[in-house]
Amino acid sequence: MSWSKTPPLRSLLPLLLVASHAFGSEGYILGGGLEGDSADGLGASIIGDIGLTEKTWISGALARNTLDLPFRDDLESWYGDLGIDHWFDPIGIRAGVAYWGDKDNLESTDWRASAYWRAKRFSVSGDYESRDFSFDLSSADLFPARRSGFSAEGIGITTRFELSDTVNLGLSGMGYDYDVNLRLDSSRGLLQLLAFSRLSLINSLVDYRANVSLGLKTGQRRWQLDLGTWKGEVDGGTTRSATVRFLNPIGDSADVEFSLGLDDSELYGSVTFFSVFLYFYGGS
């Protein structure tokens, strides 16, 4: 079985996803993998999708990222996600909740919802996300250390076109509105989280993000090219990313996926990254 639902851009936590379910059957998808980059970042994640019925799926994800930072201790962050998807045919809804971050630095609780319409060769969804952030203000700022917070709301759209039996095109975008102006925030405690990798905490604070993907099936194998861009809310810098993915079956119920990509950032320069993922499938 080949998993043709490749995940979208993951808010700068690459290869971490709530798995896009294999519509039309009960069963499960389990996966796990590792990603490393040239900025000494390392991420590990596991995912799962379970079909409760033919049209209702529960999904979850868990990941841990580590990053070597100059002039301070290594940064370690966690991500956990739980979601549900039900297709009423042709309309569907998705909802989910996630935790992300490092409790000693920056963390967030995220709520999301989507309504989508799907036909045989086309799907479109309207997406909403609400994020509540909290972070530590360092005592080095001439004040006692204290906890502060802010929030953001995002609205976006995701589309997918089956151009032929072997070629598909995906487009997505999300824009965020923050209740504070982070570029004017005088706290160096937040700005100190600026790092040199897409795995850094600060890179989750985006003004907008957009992605386009082009997929090609060759038998049971699949190639995909992802092109993305996002703008940082804190520094205002833009990052552009390109990723090539190759999915190959390793038996009747498992796939392996290799990814190689490059980020070109106004903040941290060019960073290359590589990942490998394994997926396992089962049905009732």
C-alpha positions as CSV (number, residue, x, y, z in Angstrom):
1,M,0.0,0.0,0.0
2,S,1.3,3.4,-0.9
3,W,0.4,6.4,1.3
4,S,-0.4,9.2,-1.2
5,K,-1.5,11.8,1.4
6,T,1.8,13.7,2.0
7,P,1.5,16.2,4.9
8,P,1.5,20.0,4.3
9,L,3.9,22.5,5.7
10,R,4.1,21.9,9.5
11,S,4.5,25.4,11.0
12,L,8.2,25.0,10.9
13,L,8.2,21.7,12.8
14,P,9.0,19.6,9.8
15,L,8.0,16.0,9.5
16,L,5.7,16.3,12.4
17,L,2.1,15.9,11.4
18,V,-1.4,14.8,12.1
19,A,-1.6,12.2,9.3
20,S,-3.9,12.9,6.4
21,H,-6.1,9.8,6.5
22,A,-6.6,7.3,3.7
23,F,-10.3,8.1,2.9
24,G,-12.7,5.4,2.2
25,S,-11.8,2.6,4.5
26,E,-11.4,1.6,8.2
27,G,-7.9,0.8,9.4
28,Y,-4.8,2.5,10.6
29,I,-1.6,4.3,9.7
30,L,1.4,4.3,12.0
31,G,4.6,6.2,11.3
32,G,7.8,7.4,12.8
33,G,11.0,9.1,11.7
34,L,14.0,11.3,12.2
35,E,15.2,14.6,10.7
36,G,18.5,16.3,11.0
37,D,19.8,19.6,9.6
38,S,23.1,21.3,9.0
39,A,22.5,23.7,12.0
40,D,22.9,20.7,14.4
41,G,19.1,20.4,14.8
42,L,17.6,17.0,15.4
43,G,13.9,16.0,15.5
44,A,12.1,12.7,16.1
45,S,8.4,12.0,15.8
46,I,5.7,9.4,15.7
47,I,2.3,9.7,14.2
48,G,-0.9,7.6,14.0
49,D,-4.3,7.6,12.3
50,I,-7.0,5.2,13.3
51,G,-10.3,4.7,11.4
52,L,-13.2,4.4,13.9
53,T,-15.6,4.0,11.0
54,E,-15.4,4.3,7.2
55,K,-15.7,8.1,7.5
56,T,-14.4,9.0,11.0
57,W,-10.7,9.1,11.8
58,I,-8.8,9.9,15.0
59,S,-5.2,11.1,14.5
60,G,-2.3,11.9,16.8
61,A,1.3,12.9,16.8
62,L,4.2,13.2,19.3
63,A,7.6,14.7,18.6
64,R,10.7,16.0,20.3
65,N,13.2,18.5,18.8
66,T,16.7,19.4,20.1
67,L,18.8,22.3,18.8
68,D,22.3,23.4,19.7
69,L,22.3,27.2,20.4
70,P,25.2,29.5,20.7
71,F,25.8,31.2,24.1
72,R,23.1,29.2,25.9
73,D,22.0,25.7,26.8
74,D,20.6,23.4,24.1
75,L,16.9,24.0,23.2
76,E,14.5,21.1,23.6
77,S,10.9,21.3,22.6
78,W,8.0,18.9,22.6
79,Y,4.9,18.6,20.4
80,G,1.7,16.7,21.0
81,D,-1.4,16.7,18.8
82,L,-4.8,15.0,18.9
83,G,-7.5,15.4,16.2
84,I,-10.7,14.0,14.7
85,D,-12.0,14.1,11.1
86,H,-15.5,13.2,9.9
87,W,-16.6,13.2,6.3
88,F,-20.4,13.7,5.7
89,D,-19.9,13.3,1.9
90,P,-19.2,15.7,0.3
91,I,-18.7,18.0,3.3
92,G,-16.4,17.2,6.1
93,I,-15.1,18.7,9.4
94,R,-11.8,18.5,11.3
95,A,-11.0,19.6,14.8
96,G,-7.9,19.3,17.0
97,V,-5.8,20.5,19.9
98,A,-2.0,20.6,20.2
99,Y,0.7,21.5,22.7
100,W,4.0,22.8,21.5
101,G,7.2,24.3,23.0
102,D,9.6,24.2,25.9
103,K,8.1,24.9,29.3
104,D,11.2,26.8,30.4
105,N,11.1,29.2,27.4
106,L,8.2,29.5,25.0
107,E,5.2,27.2,24.7
108,S,1.7,27.3,23.2
109,T,-1.7,25.6,23.3
110,D,-3.3,25.5,19.8
111,W,-6.9,24.9,18.8
112,R,-7.8,24.3,15.2
113,A,-10.9,23.6,13.1
114,S,-11.5,23.1,9.3
115,A,-14.6,22.6,7.1
116,Y,-13.9,21.0,3.8
117,W,-15.6,19.9,0.6
118,R,-14.2,17.0,-1.5
119,A,-15.1,15.7,-4.9
120,K,-13.3,12.9,-6.8
121,R,-10.5,15.1,-8.1
122,F,-10.7,18.2,-6.1
123,S,-10.9,19.3,-2.4
124,V,-10.9,22.6,-0.6
125,S,-11.0,23.5,3.0
126,G,-11.3,26.6,5.1
127,D,-8.9,26.5,8.1
128,Y,-9.0,28.3,11.5
129,E,-6.4,28.2,14.3
130,S,-6.2,29.8,17.7
131,R,-2.9,29.8,19.6
132,D,-2.2,30.9,23.2
133,F,1.5,31.5,23.9
134,S,3.4,31.9,27.2
135,F,7.0,32.6,27.7
136,D,9.5,33.5,30.4
137,L,10.9,37.1,30.7
138,S,14.5,36.7,31.9
139,S,15.7,38.5,35.0
140,A,18.5,39.8,32.8
141,D,16.0,42.3,31.5
142,L,16.5,44.2,34.8
143,F,13.2,42.9,36.1
144,P,12.4,39.8,38.2
145,A,11.8,36.7,36.0
146,R,8.1,36.4,35.3
147,R,5.7,34.6,32.9
148,S,4.0,36.5,30.2
149,G,1.7,35.6,27.3
150,F,0.0,36.6,24.1
151,S,-2.3,35.0,21.5
152,A,-2.8,34.7,17.8
153,E,-5.5,33.7,15.4
154,G,-5.0,32.2,11.9
155,I,-7.2,31.9,8.9
156,G,-6.2,29.9,5.8
157,I,-7.2,27.8,2.9
158,T,-6.0,24.4,1.5
159,T,-6.8,23.0,-1.9
160,R,-5.8,19.8,-3.7
161,F,-6.2,19.0,-7.4
162,E,-5.9,15.5,-9.0
163,L,-4.6,16.7,-12.4
164,S,-4.5,13.1,-13.6
165,D,-4.2,9.5,-12.2
166,T,-0.5,10.1,-11.6
167,V,-0.2,13.9,-11.0
168,N,-1.6,16.1,-8.2
169,L,-1.2,19.7,-7.1
170,G,-1.7,21.1,-3.6
171,L,-1.9,24.8,-2.5
172,S,-2.2,26.1,1.0
173,G,-1.8,29.3,3.0
174,M,-2.4,30.7,6.4
175,G,-2.2,34.2,7.8
176,Y,-2.0,35.1,11.6
177,D,-3.1,38.1,13.6
178,Y,-1.4,38.6,17.0
179,D,-2.8,40.6,19.9
180,V,0.6,42.2,20.6
181,N,3.2,43.7,18.3
182,L,6.1,41.3,18.8
183,R,8.5,43.4,16.8
184,L,8.1,46.2,19.3
185,D,8.4,43.9,22.3
186,S,11.2,45.2,24.5
187,S,11.8,41.8,26.1
188,R,15.2,40.4,25.1
189,G,14.0,37.2,26.8
190,L,11.9,36.4,23.7
191,L,14.4,37.7,21.2
192,Q,17.1,35.5,22.6
193,L,15.3,32.5,21.2
194,L,16.2,33.5,17.7
195,A,18.2,30.6,16.4
196,F,19.7,29.2,13.2
197,S,17.4,26.4,12.2
198,R,13.8,25.7,11.3
199,L,13.6,23.6,14.4
200,S,14.0,26.6,16.7
201,L,11.1,27.8,18.9
202,I,11.1,31.3,17.5
203,N,10.3,29.9,14.0
204,S,6.8,29.0,15.1
205,L,5.9,32.7,15.4
206,V,5.0,33.4,11.8
207,D,3.1,36.2,10.2
208,Y,2.0,34.0,7.3
209,R,3.0,30.9,5.5
210,A,2.2,29.5,2.0
211,N,3.0,26.2,0.3
212,V,2.7,24.6,-3.1
213,S,3.3,20.9,-3.7
214,L,3.5,18.8,-6.9
215,G,3.2,15.0,-6.7
216,L,4.0,12.3,-9.2
217,K,3.2,8.6,-8.9
218,T,5.3,6.1,-10.8
219,G,3.7,2.8,-10.1
220,Q,3.8,2.2,-6.4
221,R,6.4,4.9,-5.9
222,R,5.8,8.6,-5.4
223,W,7.9,11.8,-5.9
224,Q,6.8,15.1,-4.5
225,L,8.3,18.6,-4.7
226,D,7.3,21.1,-1.9
227,L,7.9,24.8,-2.2
228,G,7.1,27.0,0.8
229,T,7.6,30.5,2.2
230,W,6.9,32.1,5.6
231,K,7.5,35.4,7.3
232,G,8.6,35.7,10.9
233,E,6.4,37.8,13.2
234,V,9.3,38.8,15.5
235,D,12.0,39.7,13.1
236,G,10.0,40.2,9.9
237,G,12.5,38.0,8.0
238,T,11.3,35.7,5.1
239,T,12.3,32.1,4.7
240,R,11.9,30.1,1.5
241,S,12.1,26.3,1.4
242,A,12.3,23.6,-1.2
243,T,11.9,19.9,-0.4
244,V,12.1,16.8,-2.5
245,R,10.3,13.6,-1.1
246,F,10.5,10.1,-2.3
247,L,8.1,7.4,-1.1
248,N,8.8,3.8,-1.8
249,P,6.9,0.6,-0.7
250,I,8.8,-1.9,1.4
251,G,6.2,-4.7,1.3
252,D,2.5,-4.9,1.1
253,S,1.8,-2.8,4.2
254,A,4.7,-0.4,4.7
255,D,6.4,2.5,3.0
256,V,9.7,4.4,3.5
257,E,10.0,8.1,2.7
258,F,13.2,10.0,2.2
259,S,13.2,13.8,2.1
260,L,16.0,16.3,1.3
261,G,15.5,20.0,1.5
262,L,17.0,23.5,1.7
263,D,15.9,26.6,3.7
264,D,17.1,30.0,2.6
265,S,16.3,32.4,5.4
266,E,17.0,36.1,5.9
267,L,17.4,35.3,9.6
268,Y,19.7,32.2,9.7
269,G,21.0,31.8,6.1
270,S,20.9,28.5,4.3
271,V,20.3,25.3,6.1
272,T,19.9,21.8,4.5
273,F,17.9,19.1,6.1
274,F,17.3,15.3,5.6
275,S,14.7,13.0,7.0
276,V,13.6,9.4,6.8
277,F,10.2,8.1,7.8
278,L,8.6,4.7,8.0
279,Y,4.8,4.2,7.6
280,F,2.9,1.0,8.4
281,Y,-0.7,0.3,7.3
282,G,-3.5,-2.0,8.4
283,G,-7.2,-2.5,7.6
284,S,-10.2,-4.2,9.1
